[in-house]
Amino acid sequence: MQVLAIDIGLGTSDLLLYDSKEKNPENYLKLILPSPTKYFSRQVSSLKGDIFVGGYTVGGGLINKALKRHLKGNKVFISKEASKTISDDISEVKADGFLVVEDVLHPDIFLKEVDKEVLYFIESRCQCNIDKVLIAAQDHGFRKGVSDREVRIEFLKSFLKNGLKSAKFEAEDIIPENFTRWNSLKKQFNDFDIKNFAISDTSVVAALGAAFCAKKFPVITVDVGNGHTFAAIVDENYNVSAFLEHHTSKLTTEKLISFLKKMVDYNLSHNEIFDDKGHGAHTFFKIENISYDKIDIFVTGPRREELFCENDRVKFANPFGDVMITGCVGLLMQQSLV
């Protein structure tokens, strides 16, 4: 059995191929590729004149910035579905100056996050047939007139209530309509005739993959991503006792440690994070007799060294010896494969 796990971040897209015949997980195939948003932003930067953009809704960030730069002196025609990459509110996309059309038949750029060419390459190189594809990407969600930070935190409260391992959508599950990126991923799988798949969230699988490294529980997991930082108290059953999510750029070491201490003491309020321009915080249940000075902290994410130094309690998570595949390991854990 071969299962491909793909963790799509802002900077990289990390791939890990689980193989049931391979007894040493460090021999699993690994690929670290530019993220789709980085790849497509480079494509935009290489083009001159008016351009046509089609395809699916993908994670924004770099591609949005590149497209808006291209608008200066050029026209950008974009399909309705692809335009949600820029904003779920099409009126905002039009106000930015994009020419939104129903569809683009011959696009200069075709946006997608499920890449069958990569899957074909892996199957060819490994002489295997991938039985299931697991993918993680972040989706804020959208509700007109409501901050996407509020939408995101309300969703996480529901998504995480049964623990990190259950926080996923299998192929047959219904994804809420207002989470357009995840629904786009599902549509891509269906359009590309990939029937066996599961979708999760990057923060969720990073926390799970970090907890994989723990020898005793509870632990704090912290994912210091390029865009967001997610921290959680995780018990031995991979249930989340409490969590917070913030924007990495708003954090310093001192500020984050202050938040973590309050989270462990169960007196960190949602408003304290939200009013600081983060997403928020929530407590599901309390674990007795824990303190910040004694609990182990497992840190992952590309910006981890900006906020943490390793010591006896603070450890950089490296499941199977590689910090880059922490989210992929979390995806495999959700399927009870590792």
C-alpha positions in Angstrom: 0.0 0.0 0.0 1.3 3.4 -1.0 -0.2 6.7 0.4 1.0 10.1 -0.6 0.9 12.9 2.0 1.1 16.5 0.7 1.5 19.5 3.1 1.0 22.8 1.2 2.5 25.8 3.0 3.2 29.4 1.9 6.8 28.7 1.0 7.0 25.0 0.2 4.9 22.0 -0.7 6.2 19.0 1.2 5.5 15.4 0.0 6.0 12.1 1.8 5.2 8.7 0.3 4.2 6.1 2.8 5.0 2.5 1.7 3.7 -0.4 3.7 6.5 -2.6 2.4 9.3 -0.3 3.7 10.2 -1.1 7.3 12.4 2.0 7.8 10.3 5.2 7.5 13.5 7.3 6.9 13.6 5.6 3.5 10.2 6.9 2.4 10.4 9.1 -0.7 10.4 12.8 0.2 10.1 15.8 -2.0 10.2 19.5 -1.0 8.9 21.6 -3.9 8.0 25.3 -4.2 4.5 25.9 -3.0 1.8 26.4 -5.7 1.5 30.1 -4.8 5.2 30.6 -5.1 5.4 28.7 -8.4 2.5 30.6 -10.0 3.8 33.9 -8.7 7.0 33.3 -10.6 5.0 32.4 -13.7 3.1 35.7 -13.5 6.4 37.7 -13.0 7.8 36.1 -16.2 4.9 37.3 -18.4 4.5 40.6 -20.3 1.3 42.3 -21.4 -2.3 41.3 -20.8 -2.7 37.8 -19.3 -5.5 35.3 -18.9 -5.8 33.3 -15.7 -7.9 30.2 -15.3 -8.1 27.1 -13.2 -9.2 26.5 -9.6 -9.3 28.4 -6.3 -5.8 28.1 -4.7 -4.1 29.5 -1.7 -3.4 33.2 -2.3 -0.5 35.1 -0.7 2.4 35.4 -3.2 0.2 34.8 -6.3 -2.2 37.5 -5.3 0.7 40.0 -4.9 2.2 39.0 -8.3 -1.2 39.4 -10.0 -1.8 42.8 -8.4 1.6 44.0 -9.5 0.9 42.8 -13.0 -2.3 45.0 -13.1 0.0 48.1 -13.2 -0.1 48.8 -16.9 -1.7 45.5 -18.0 -5.1 43.8 -18.0 -5.6 40.6 -16.1 -8.6 38.5 -17.2 -9.4 35.8 -14.6 -12.1 33.1 -14.4 -14.8 33.3 -11.7 -13.5 30.2 -10.0 -9.8 31.3 -10.1 -10.8 34.8 -8.9 -11.7 33.4 -5.4 -7.9 32.9 -5.0 -7.8 36.7 -4.6 -11.0 37.1 -2.6 -14.2 35.1 -2.1 -16.0 38.4 -2.6 -16.0 38.9 -6.4 -16.9 42.6 -6.0 -13.6 43.1 -4.2 -11.7 41.3 -7.0 -13.4 43.6 -9.6 -12.7 46.7 -7.4 -9.0 45.8 -7.5 -9.1 46.1 -11.3 -9.3 42.4 -12.4 -11.6 41.5 -15.3 -13.6 38.6 -14.0 -15.1 36.3 -16.7 -17.1 33.2 -16.5 -14.3 31.0 -17.8 -10.9 31.2 -19.6 -10.5 28.7 -22.4 -6.8 29.2 -23.2 -5.2 30.6 -20.0 -1.7 31.8 -19.8 -1.7 30.4 -16.2 -3.9 27.6 -15.0 -4.1 27.6 -11.2 -4.2 24.2 -9.4 -2.9 22.6 -6.2 -3.4 18.9 -7.1 -0.7 18.2 -9.7 -1.2 14.9 -11.5 2.2 15.3 -13.2 3.9 15.1 -9.8 1.8 12.0 -9.0 2.8 10.4 -12.3 6.5 11.2 -11.6 6.3 9.6 -8.2 4.5 6.5 -9.4 7.0 6.1 -12.3 10.1 6.7 -10.1 8.9 4.4 -7.3 7.2 1.9 -9.7 4.1 1.9 -7.6 0.4 2.9 -7.7 -0.6 5.5 -5.2 -3.6 4.1 -3.3 -4.6 7.3 -1.5 -3.7 11.0 -1.5 -3.7 13.1 1.7 -3.4 16.8 1.4 -3.3 19.7 4.0 -3.8 23.3 3.2 -5.1 26.3 5.3 -8.5 27.8 4.6 -9.7 30.8 6.5 -13.3 30.4 5.4 -15.6 33.2 4.2 -18.7 34.9 5.5 -19.7 38.2 4.0 -19.4 41.0 6.5 -17.5 38.9 9.0 -13.8 38.9 9.7 -12.2 35.8 8.2 -10.3 35.5 11.6 -13.6 35.0 13.3 -14.8 32.5 10.7 -11.5 30.6 11.1 -11.6 30.4 14.9 -15.2 29.3 15.0 -14.5 26.6 12.6 -11.4 25.3 14.5 -13.5 25.1 17.6 -15.8 22.6 15.8 -13.1 20.9 13.8 -10.9 20.1 16.8 -13.5 19.1 19.3 -12.9 15.4 18.7 -9.1 15.6 18.6 -6.4 16.2 16.0 -6.7 12.7 14.4 -10.4 13.3 13.6 -9.9 16.8 12.1 -10.1 15.8 8.4 -12.4 15.4 5.5 -12.5 12.1 3.8 -13.6 11.9 0.1 -17.3 11.2 1.0 -17.5 14.0 3.6 -19.2 17.3 3.0 -17.0 20.3 3.4 -18.8 23.5 4.5 -19.5 25.6 1.3 -17.8 28.7 2.7 -14.4 27.0 2.8 -13.7 27.5 -0.9 -10.1 26.4 -1.0 -10.9 23.0 0.5 -13.9 22.6 -1.7 -11.6 23.4 -4.7 -9.2 20.7 -3.6 -12.1 18.2 -3.5 -13.2 19.4 -6.9 -9.7 19.0 -8.3 -9.5 15.4 -7.0 -12.9 14.6 -8.5 -12.0 16.3 -11.9 -8.7 14.4 -12.0 -10.5 11.1 -11.2 -8.7 10.6 -7.9 -11.3 8.9 -5.8 -9.5 8.0 -2.6 -8.3 11.1 -0.8 -8.6 13.1 2.5 -8.2 16.8 3.2 -7.0 18.5 6.4 -5.6 21.7 7.7 -1.9 22.6 7.8 -2.0 23.8 11.5 -3.8 20.6 12.6 -1.4 18.2 10.9 1.7 20.1 12.1 0.5 19.9 15.7 -0.2 16.1 15.2 3.2 15.5 13.6 5.0 17.4 16.3 3.2 15.4 19.0 4.4 12.3 17.3 7.9 13.1 18.7 6.7 13.2 22.3 7.6 10.5 24.8 5.3 11.8 27.5 2.1 13.8 27.6 0.6 16.3 27.8 2.8 18.5 25.6 2.7 21.9 24.0 3.0 21.9 20.2 3.9 25.1 18.3 3.9 25.5 14.5 5.7 28.7 13.6 4.6 29.1 10.0 5.5 31.7 7.5 2.1 33.3 7.9 0.5 31.8 11.1 1.6 30.4 14.4 -0.6 27.6 15.9 0.0 26.4 19.5 -1.9 23.7 21.4 -1.8 21.6 24.5 -2.1 18.0 23.4 -2.8 14.9 25.5 -1.9 11.3 25.1 -4.9 10.6 22.9 -4.0 13.6 20.6 -7.0 15.6 22.0 -6.5 19.3 22.2 -7.0 20.8 25.6 -6.5 24.4 24.5 -5.2 26.2 21.5 -4.3 29.6 20.0 -3.6 30.9 16.5 -1.9 34.1 15.7 0.0 35.8 12.8 3.7 35.0 13.1 4.7 38.5 12.0 2.9 39.9 15.1 4.8 37.8 17.6 8.0 38.1 19.5 9.5 35.4 21.7 8.5 37.3 24.8 4.9 37.8 23.6 4.5 34.2 22.5 5.8 32.8 25.7 3.5 35.0 27.7 0.6 33.6 25.6 1.7 30.0 26.1 2.0 30.5 29.9 -1.5 31.9 30.0 -2.8 29.0 27.8 -1.3 26.4 30.2 -2.8 28.2 33.1 -6.1 28.3 31.2 -6.6 32.0 31.5 -5.8 33.0 27.9 -8.9 34.6 26.5 -9.9 34.6 22.8 -10.2 38.4 22.8 -6.6 38.8 24.0 -5.4 37.1 20.8 -8.1 38.5 18.5 -7.5 42.1 19.7 -3.8 41.6 19.0 -4.8 40.9 15.3 -4.5 37.2 15.7 -7.2 34.6 15.0 -8.1 33.7 18.6 -7.9 31.1 21.4 -10.1 28.5 22.9 -10.1 25.9 25.8 -11.9 22.6 25.3 -11.1 21.1 28.7 -8.5 21.5 31.5 -5.7 19.1 32.4 -4.9 19.2 36.1 -1.5 19.8 37.6 0.4 21.1 34.6 2.7 24.1 34.5 4.6 25.9 31.8 7.9 25.3 33.6 7.6 21.5 33.4 5.7 20.7 30.2 7.7 19.8 27.1 7.3 22.0 24.0 7.7 20.6 20.5 8.2 23.3 17.9 8.0 23.0 14.1 7.5 25.4 11.2 9.9 27.3 8.9 10.2 30.3 11.2 10.7 28.3 14.4 14.3 29.6 15.0 13.0 33.2 15.0 11.0 32.6 18.2 12.6 29.6 19.9 16.0 28.1 20.9 16.3 24.4 21.7 16.9 23.4 25.3 16.0 20.6 27.7 12.2 21.3 27.3 12.0 23.0 24.0 12.6 20.6 21.1 12.4 21.1 17.4 10.1 18.3 16.1 11.8 16.1 13.5 9.6 13.0 12.9 11.6 10.4 10.9 14.6 12.8 11.2 13.2 15.6 9.1 11.4 18.7 10.4 10.1 19.5 6.8 7.8 16.5 6.8 6.1 17.1 10.2 2.8 17.9 8.6 3.0 14.9 6.3 3.5 12.7 9.3 0.5 14.3 10.9 -1.5 13.4 7.7 -0.4 9.8 8.0 -1.2 9.7 11.7 -4.8 10.7 10.8 -5.0 7.5 8.7 -3.4 5.5 11.5 -0.5 4.5 9.2 2.2 5.6 11.6 
